[in-house]
Amino acid sequence: MLHVRSIWNGAISFGLVSIPIKVVNATESHSISFRQIHLDDGGRIRYRKVCELEDSEVSTAEIGKAYEDADGTLIPITDEDLASLPIPTARTIEIVAFVPADRIDPLQMDTAYYLSANGVPAAKPYVLLREALKRSQKVAVAKFALRGRERLGMLRVVGDVIAMHGLLWPDEIRATDEVAPDADVTVRDKELDLADALMDTLGEVDLADLHDDYREAVEELVTAKAEGHEAPAAPSGEKSGGKVLDLMAALEKSVRAAKESRGEETEEAEETTGTGKDAEVTHLPARKSAARRPARTAPKEVGGKKSTSTAKKAAAKKTAAKKSTAKKSTARKSTAKTTAKTTDGATAKSTGGTAGSRTSAKKTAAKKTTTKKTAPRKRASA
């Protein structure tokens, strides 16, 4: 048995099935309302409905509806006139389709209602529609007339009750092109990472745990003033406002504040990166010194490279792009020819300049000795 007043009586049209129902408000407002008063004496300010022709106040029972024409003419319209309109939705919630719930744009959702079975005979078809909606995991799109106009509605199951959300017509939703930012804005990946970190830190919440802080504060204020006490002091916490000059700093500060509010410790790395990940360190000086060492120490590692280097320089002047072995062979032949034609001093100089081996030097010395010994014999015979 409903203890709330119904605002509309009619029926749900489900094909050829008619389900008598009552419509009641599914929501209620808990906001605190204020009255207007005269500041000089505290007298109540009221709005009175006055007839312009008689200049006198009239009661609610004497007030009806009228349509104002373009020229200002008022055309009276009665409730009987609206009830007799030749449309099926005058007293019927006519289901026109069943669609997935995600097909309904949340922007279209308006006031919510509960639909109650009106009488014992309505219980069976009511439960049939409720269970059909549950099993199909769809919502019903319907049309109905309420408060002088035809409306669009969405029927879905809430617990054991069929609820109906009033929907705005699609042409009543404004376009977004005039609301989106005009300037082209580029968001960096690091900024998105910080935004993701903030979202993860805030986490989820049970909507049942949320309450109206403003209403509670107003109630405390009213209670204090009624008892002659001072009004509660405003909280000292500062809220950041105005323009955000440094988006990255604001995101990092938000992540730290969210973690602190949850009792989580923040690492020093988060203060600089905002992500809590270890930074990658590249030791550039070590790489440079490692590359220089072989060049500095290479001449000292292998003995005799200085003479080899000198030999290569000398050989490079005579023969280009030859191997070290070919250079040595060429140097030996050149040394032998030079020894036979030149004097002893020139032979010694040529041998040192071509960097011949010790064996070549010994052979050259032997040739010198033979030449010196045989020369007198030839002269003696002559």
Buried (B, 14 or more C-beta within 10 A) or exposed (E): EEEEEBEBEBBBBBEEBBBBBBBBBBEEEEEEEEEEEEEEEEEEEEEEEEEEEEEEEEEEEEEEEEEEEEEEEEEEEEEEEBEEEEEEBBEBBBBEEEEEEEEBEEEBEBBBBBBBBBEEEBEEBBBEBBEBBEEEEBBBBBBBBBEEEEBBBBBBBEEEBBBBBBBBEEEEEEEEEEEEEEEEEEEEEEBEBBBEBBEEBBEEEEEEEEEEEEEEEBEEEEEEEEEEEEEEEEEEEEEEEEEEEEEBEBBBBBBBBBBEEEEEEBBEEBEEBBBBEEEEEEEEEEEEEEEEEEEEEEEEEEEEEEEBEBBEEBBEEEEEEBEEEEBBEBBBEBBBEBBEEEEEEEBBEBBEBBBBEEEBBEBBBEBBEEEEEEEEEEEEEE
